[in-house]
Amino acid sequence: MKKKNIIFIGMPAVGKSTVGVVAAKRLGMQFLDTDLLIQEQEGKLLRKIIEEAGEDGFLKIENQVNQNVHVQNTVISPGGSVVYCKEAMQHFKKSGIVVYLKASYETIEKRIKSPQKRGVVLRPGQSLRDLYEERTALFEAYADIVVSEDGLSLERTIEAVLEILESALEAEC
């Protein structure tokens, strides 16, 4: 039987990579951060790619890189803007369980000091709140599982994710 992947989606600073690495270790899976694949392919940091290619150019690259990820038994952490990439998200939905790590706007705002330095794709005139509200609907539409981390420590978030994933993975067998 082909082993499923686990794909974490959510806003920047929600902990996709941090939770993903620990979940991969605990579940005996590989870990892949697709933002690193994008940087490797393009030979520059995300913020530089966005600066040079613009939002649409970056999303085209992000869609291409993510839809070409062909792995098994891997926890995948794509960038928060992957939900704008229809083909990539359809690919992820077919190849695994999509987990939305959800946090309130207030939590995200506290964690993100500078959206631009972090490589967050904001359109001209768009606020972080606008982006949050726009993406939340997409995250919820694509998610197979939603884990709310508001009020949870990092350790408790990881435990909640693992409990839900272990049940979901058992049900798949």
ZAKE-424554 format. One line per field, with one value per residue (C-alpha): residue number from 1; residue in three letters; x, y, z. Coordinates in nm, 3 decimals, m for minus. Layout:
<pts>
num = c(NUM ...)
residuo = c(ALA ...)
u = c(X ...)
v = c(Y ...)
w = c(Z ...)
</pts>
This chain:
<pts>
num = c(1 2 3 4 5 6 7 8 9 10 11 12 13 14 15 16 17 18 19 20 21 22 23 24 25 26 27 28 29 30 31 32 33 34 35 36 37 38 39 40 41 42 43 44 45 46 47 48 49 50 51 52 53 54 55 56 57 58 59 60 61 62 63 64 65 66 67 68 69 70 71 72 73 74 75 76 77 78 79 80 81 82 83 84 85 86 87 88 89 90 91 92 93 94 95 96 97 98 99 100 101 102 103 104 105 106 107 108 109 110 111 112 113 114 115 116 117 118 119 120 121 122 123 124 125 126 127 128 129 130 131 132 133 134 135 136 137 138 139 140 141 142 143 144 145 146 147 148 149 150 151 152 153 154 155 156 157 158 159 160 161 162 163 164 165 166 167 168 169 170 171 172 173)
residuo = c(MET LYS LYS LYS ASN ILE ILE PHE ILE GLY MET PRO ALA VAL GLY LYS SER THR VAL GLY VAL VAL ALA ALA LYS ARG LEU GLY MET GLN PHE LEU ASP THR ASP LEU LEU ILE GLN GLU GLN GLU GLY LYS LEU LEU ARG LYS ILE ILE GLU GLU ALA GLY GLU ASP GLY PHE LEU LYS ILE GLU ASN GLN VAL ASN GLN ASN VAL HIS VAL GLN ASN THR VAL ILE SER PRO GLY GLY SER VAL VAL TYR CYS LYS GLU ALA MET GLN HIS PHE LYS LYS SER GLY ILE VAL VAL TYR LEU LYS ALA SER TYR GLU THR ILE GLU LYS ARG ILE LYS SER PRO GLN LYS ARG GLY VAL VAL LEU ARG PRO GLY GLN SER LEU ARG ASP LEU TYR GLU GLU ARG THR ALA LEU PHE GLU ALA TYR ALA ASP ILE VAL VAL SER GLU ASP GLY LEU SER LEU GLU ARG THR ILE GLU ALA VAL LEU GLU ILE LEU GLU SER ALA LEU GLU ALA GLU CYS)
u = c(0.000 0.124 0.201 0.019 0.181 0.075 0.059 0.046 m0.118 m0.178 m0.064 0.304 0.424 0.159 0.428 0.395 0.767 0.818 0.517 0.596 0.952 0.839 0.539 0.767 1.007 0.729 0.547 0.862 0.820 1.042 1.006 1.006 0.979 0.884 0.991 1.345 1.291 1.177 1.484 1.712 1.556 1.568 1.902 1.772 1.567 1.187 1.170 1.414 1.206 0.889 1.071 1.201 0.917 0.625 0.336 0.207 0.553 0.623 0.291 0.367 0.701 0.537 0.265 0.522 0.751 0.470 0.283 0.610 0.668 0.645 0.719 0.564 0.548 0.652 0.533 0.525 0.529 0.452 0.443 0.121 0.046 0.028 m0.352 m0.355 m0.195 m0.484 m0.282 m0.045 m0.332 m0.514 m0.189 m0.154 m0.518 m0.457 m0.126 m0.205 m0.396 m0.414 m0.395 m0.480 m0.295 m0.531 m0.447 m0.636 m0.537 m0.412 m0.178 m0.041 0.005 0.211 0.434 0.497 0.711 0.779 0.571 0.813 1.125 0.945 0.863 0.487 0.314 0.109 m0.048 m0.005 m0.235 m0.323 m0.297 m0.197 m0.559 m0.693 m0.454 m0.553 m0.924 m0.871 m0.655 m0.861 m1.148 m0.906 m0.734 m1.071 m1.184 m0.874 m0.832 m0.911 m0.834 m0.832 m0.628 m0.683 m0.376 m0.515 m0.446 m0.219 0.154 0.373 0.401 0.023 m0.032 0.206 0.028 m0.313 m0.187 m0.034 m0.348 m0.564 m0.312 m0.260 m0.636 m0.662 m0.369 m0.510 m0.847 m0.670 m0.513)
v = c(0.000 0.350 0.547 0.877 1.213 1.472 1.829 2.117 2.437 2.762 3.118 3.205 3.174 2.916 2.651 2.435 2.357 2.328 2.102 1.919 1.824 1.687 1.505 1.347 1.223 1.088 0.918 0.776 0.987 1.215 1.596 1.840 2.221 2.328 2.690 2.551 2.371 2.700 2.883 2.604 2.599 2.977 3.028 3.309 3.383 3.392 3.767 3.825 3.604 3.796 4.127 4.034 3.821 3.994 3.814 3.643 3.532 3.391 3.204 3.052 2.922 2.803 2.618 2.450 2.340 2.210 2.020 1.846 1.709 1.332 1.169 0.908 0.882 1.247 1.541 1.839 2.202 2.435 2.813 2.979 3.110 2.758 2.774 3.013 2.739 2.527 2.254 2.219 2.191 1.934 1.734 1.752 1.651 1.336 1.246 1.291 1.429 1.810 1.951 2.316 2.457 2.734 3.032 3.353 3.672 3.814 3.516 3.547 3.924 3.877 3.615 3.798 4.102 4.198 4.028 4.140 4.007 3.679 3.641 3.689 3.767 4.086 4.270 4.650 4.804 4.466 4.443 4.134 4.115 4.123 3.844 3.642 3.667 3.585 3.280 3.143 3.057 2.875 2.687 2.566 2.463 2.247 2.100 1.740 1.813 2.143 2.183 2.506 2.605 2.911 2.888 2.585 2.571 2.440 2.105 2.076 2.173 1.895 1.645 1.747 1.713 1.370 1.239 1.341 1.217 0.880 0.822 0.940 0.724 0.417 0.473 0.479 0.135)
w = c(0.000 m0.088 0.229 0.265 0.321 0.576 0.448 0.697 0.575 0.760 0.798 0.824 1.186 1.275 1.325 1.013 1.000 1.376 1.430 1.105 1.205 1.542 1.390 1.128 1.395 1.615 1.326 1.162 0.849 0.641 0.654 0.361 0.370 0.018 0.077 0.094 m0.238 m0.394 m0.259 m0.383 m0.730 m0.766 m0.589 m0.367 m0.056 m0.078 m0.015 m0.304 m0.536 m0.442 m0.482 m0.830 m0.970 m0.800 m0.633 m0.948 m1.054 m0.710 m0.701 m1.042 m0.909 m0.586 m0.779 m1.005 m0.721 m0.498 m0.768 m0.859 m0.508 m0.545 m0.211 0.017 0.394 0.428 0.635 0.398 0.504 0.213 0.240 0.353 0.004 m0.146 m0.105 m0.403 m0.614 m0.739 m0.908 m0.613 m0.366 m0.583 m0.594 m0.214 m0.160 m0.371 m0.208 0.159 0.453 0.459 0.813 0.873 1.174 1.273 1.493 1.557 1.381 1.712 1.758 1.404 1.436 1.755 1.591 1.261 1.323 0.962 0.689 0.415 0.587 0.646 0.276 0.319 m0.010 0.040 m0.251 m0.260 0.000 0.153 0.531 0.726 0.853 0.494 0.403 0.711 0.631 0.263 0.333 0.622 0.385 0.154 0.436 0.564 0.214 0.152 0.502 0.585 0.951 1.142 1.461 1.651 1.846 2.023 2.393 2.346 2.411 2.132 2.312 2.352 1.985 1.880 2.106 1.967 1.609 1.680 1.849 1.552 1.293 1.457 1.450 1.088 0.975 1.151 0.981 0.641 0.694)
</pts>
